[in-house]
Each structure stands twice: as structure tokens, then as C-alpha cells.
Amino acid sequence: MKLALERLSLRHPAARGAPALDLDALQLASGEQLAIVGPSGAGKTTLLHALACALRPRSGRLLLDGADPWALSARELRRLRAELFLAPHIPPLPPRQRVVTAVLAGRLPRMGLWQSLRSLFYPVGIADADAALERFDLADKLFARVDRLSGGERQRVGLARALVARPRLLLVDEPLSALDPARARQAMQALTESARQQGATLVCTMHDVPMALAHFPRVLGLQGGALAFDLPVGEVTPERLQALYARHPEELAGLPAARDEPPAPVGAARMHCR
């Protein structure tokens, strides 16, 4: 699924004052993979919610495959949302549910009411759930209860659910927060490879900047709700990253060190903030 933002401005319903997000332009081709980085409060999660058609813009437009979701009928919007999948930072997994059911719940938006109810008691597609869990080294947890899992295991179950959903647009919010470095690398490889195999467009917010640089061909930097840079990964210099996180030094751990020479001008970025 291809997407485009045109002079988009929005804010979270609980926020007051200035918009939480104010972007001039952003375009992604179908099947492209993009990491979004930036300090806390930069608007990364808000942007994901906008792309998921969960937040309506105050002004400007969001286009998915050339169509404005907010100009569609309620039925057409539900049909469009079934093609999207938003994997939140903390996956909503009922504690007493079996892992197999939690994973296969990713398919519910594409099911009718009767199929959805039946699947809660008689899961269909167990082999698919098992294959998705295997990619995150969780095949042995297929029939375990969710409340018996660790925080990292729950996070990986949420990612397995995203793979089973087979969306055309996959939006993932901070997928590595509960994972150790080895599990994080495994999870990112599984996520990016699966999206590529399925032909899905992938947009992922990342707190771990080195991991984003290692796994994504394109990186977008947000700062104060505005676009700081949008560049191929090879052009994301240590200087740009240091400038992006300058007001949040506590989040600089793990970032590449800046060189002595001055940073490249912001004008070199492919797109600009207003």
C-alpha cells in the first residue's frame, strides 16, 4: 500500500495548544520500509495513529493508495482499516487467552461476525500461528496462556500476530523495548523479512537508533512534531542524530559519536519540516 501526507496537521485529543504533528509532505511507495526515530514526545506514535486512520487530521490530507480515508463512507473506511495493522507498544493480549488465539486474532478484522466468534473457541489456522511464532523462537508457547509469558515473550507474540494479519500496511510502535539485544535483532530480522515477503509497506517507530540504522533502508527523524530529516540510511550521519536528540541527552546512549567537522545542512534532506 502506498501512502502520502500533504501538509498534515493534527494533535492527540488529550493534547492542548500546538499541534502534536505538523508535516509538509511524506510519501512511501508500496512495499517500502521506513523507521521513524526521534526523542520522546516528538510525535512518533501520533504519526502511526494518523497512518492507521485512528486520528483525523485537523488540516491537510492523508492518502492511502490515492484515497482520502476520511472522505470514505463508514463501510468503506472499515474495509480499508482491515488492510492495515497497528501493533502498539504494549500488545493488548487478554491474560487468560491462549497464545494461539491471541496470534490468530490478527485476522479478526478480515472475518465476518460469525467467523470471529467461532475462532475464539475453535481457532482456524493453527499452522500459520505456529509458523509465525517460530520466527520469533516462540513455537513452544503455542498453547500457553498469555499470563504465563514474560514481558518480552508477550511483545514477540504481538509481533507474531502482526505477521498472521498479513496487512498491506504494517505500523509497529517501539517493538523492541522489552527484548534483550539478541532477541531484538532476531525480532527485527523476522519483522522486516516477513513484510518484504508479504509485499507489505512497513513503518516502525524505533527507540533503538542503531537497530533502526541496521535494519531499515530509509529513516525519518521527528523533532517537536516536525520533520527534521527524511533520508536513505547511508545519509543519516552521527551529526544529524546528535542534533535530533540534542535536547534529550538521556536518550543519546548507543548513538554513533559525532565527528569533529560540522554537520551537513538540513537542506540536504529529501523532505523538510515547515
ZIGINOR-V121314 format. One record per backbone hydrogen bond with DSSP energy under -0.5 kcal/mol. CO is the residue of the C=O (numbers start at 1). NH is the residue of the N-H. E is the energy in kcal/mol with one decimal. If there is no record, write none. Layout:
CO,NH,E + CO,NH,E
//
This chain:
2,65,-2.9 + 3,28,-2.5 + 4,63,-2.9 + 5,26,-1.5 + 6,61,-1.9 + 8,23,-2.7 + 9,58,-2.7 + 9,59,-1.7 + 10,20,-0.7 + 10,21,-2.2 + 12,15,-2.0 + 21,10,-2.2 + 23,8,-1.4 + 24,7,-3.9 + 26,5,-2.8 + 28,3,-2.0 + 29,32,-2.1 + 32,202,-2.4 + 34,204,-2.4 + 35,37,-0.5 + 35,220,-3.0 + 36,206,-2.7 + 37,222,-2.7 + 39,42,-1.7 + 42,225,-1.6 + 43,47,-2.2 + 44,48,-1.8 + 45,49,-2.4 + 46,50,-1.9 + 47,51,-2.4 + 48,52,-1.9 + 49,54,-2.8 + 49,55,-1.0 + 50,53,-1.6 + 59,9,-2.2 + 61,6,-2.5 + 62,69,-0.6 + 63,4,-2.1 + 63,65,-0.5 + 64,67,-1.7 + 67,64,-2.8 + 67,69,-0.7 + 68,71,-1.9 + 69,72,-1.3 + 73,77,-2.5 + 74,78,-2.0 + 75,79,-1.9 + 76,80,-2.2 + 77,81,-2.7 + 78,82,-1.3 + 80,83,-1.9 + 81,84,-1.4 + 83,168,-2.5 + 83,169,-1.6 + 85,87,-0.6 + 85,171,-3.2 + 86,88,-0.8 + 87,173,-2.8 + 89,91,-0.6 + 91,93,-1.7 + 92,94,-0.6 + 94,97,-1.5 + 95,147,-2.5 + 97,146,-2.8 + 98,102,-2.3 + 99,103,-2.7 + 100,104,-2.2 + 101,105,-1.1 + 103,106,-1.7 + 104,107,-2.0 + 105,108,-1.6 + 107,110,-1.5 + 108,111,-1.8 + 112,116,-2.3 + 113,117,-2.3 + 114,118,-2.5 + 115,119,-2.1 + 116,120,-0.8 + 117,120,-0.7 + 117,121,-0.6 + 118,121,-1.2 + 118,122,-2.9 + 125,128,-0.5 + 125,129,-1.9 + 126,130,-2.6 + 127,131,-2.2 + 128,132,-2.3 + 129,133,-2.5 + 130,134,-2.1 + 131,135,-1.2 + 132,136,-0.5 + 133,136,-1.2 + 133,138,-2.6 + 134,137,-1.7 + 138,141,-2.2 + 139,142,-1.3 + 141,144,-1.5 + 142,100,-1.8 + 144,99,-2.7 + 145,148,-1.8 + 146,149,-1.9 + 150,154,-2.3 + 151,155,-2.0 + 152,156,-1.9 + 153,157,-2.2 + 154,158,-2.2 + 155,159,-1.4 + 156,160,-2.3 + 157,161,-2.3 + 158,162,-1.4 + 159,163,-1.7 + 160,164,-2.2 + 161,165,-1.7 + 162,166,-0.7 + 162,167,-0.5 + 163,166,-0.9 + 168,201,-2.6 + 169,85,-1.9 + 169,171,-0.6 + 170,172,-0.5 + 170,203,-2.6 + 171,87,-3.4 + 172,174,-0.7 + 172,205,-2.4 + 174,177,-0.7 + 176,179,-1.8 + 180,184,-2.8 + 181,185,-2.3 + 182,186,-2.0 + 183,187,-2.8 + 184,188,-2.6 + 185,189,-2.2 + 186,190,-2.4 + 187,191,-2.6 + 188,192,-2.6 + 189,193,-2.4 + 190,194,-2.2 + 191,195,-2.1 + 192,196,-2.0 + 193,197,-2.6 + 194,198,-2.2 + 195,199,-0.8 + 195,200,-2.2 + 196,199,-0.6 + 201,170,-3.3 + 202,34,-2.7 + 203,172,-2.5 + 204,36,-2.7 + 205,174,-1.0 + 205,175,-0.5 + 207,209,-1.2 + 208,212,-1.8 + 209,213,-2.5 + 210,214,-1.5 + 211,215,-1.3 + 212,216,-1.8 + 217,233,-2.4 + 218,35,-2.1 + 219,231,-2.4 + 220,37,-2.9 + 220,222,-0.5 + 221,228,-2.9 + 221,229,-1.3 + 223,226,-1.5 + 225,22,-3.1 + 226,223,-2.5 + 226,228,-0.6 + 227,273,-0.8 + 229,221,-2.9 + 230,270,-1.4 + 231,219,-2.8 + 232,235,-2.4 + 233,236,-1.4 + 235,237,-1.4 + 237,241,-1.9 + 238,242,-2.7 + 239,243,-2.3 + 240,244,-2.2 + 241,245,-1.9 + 243,246,-1.0 + 245,248,-1.9 + 248,251,-2.2 + 249,252,-1.7 + 252,255,-2.3 + 265,268,-2.1 + 266,269,-2.3
//
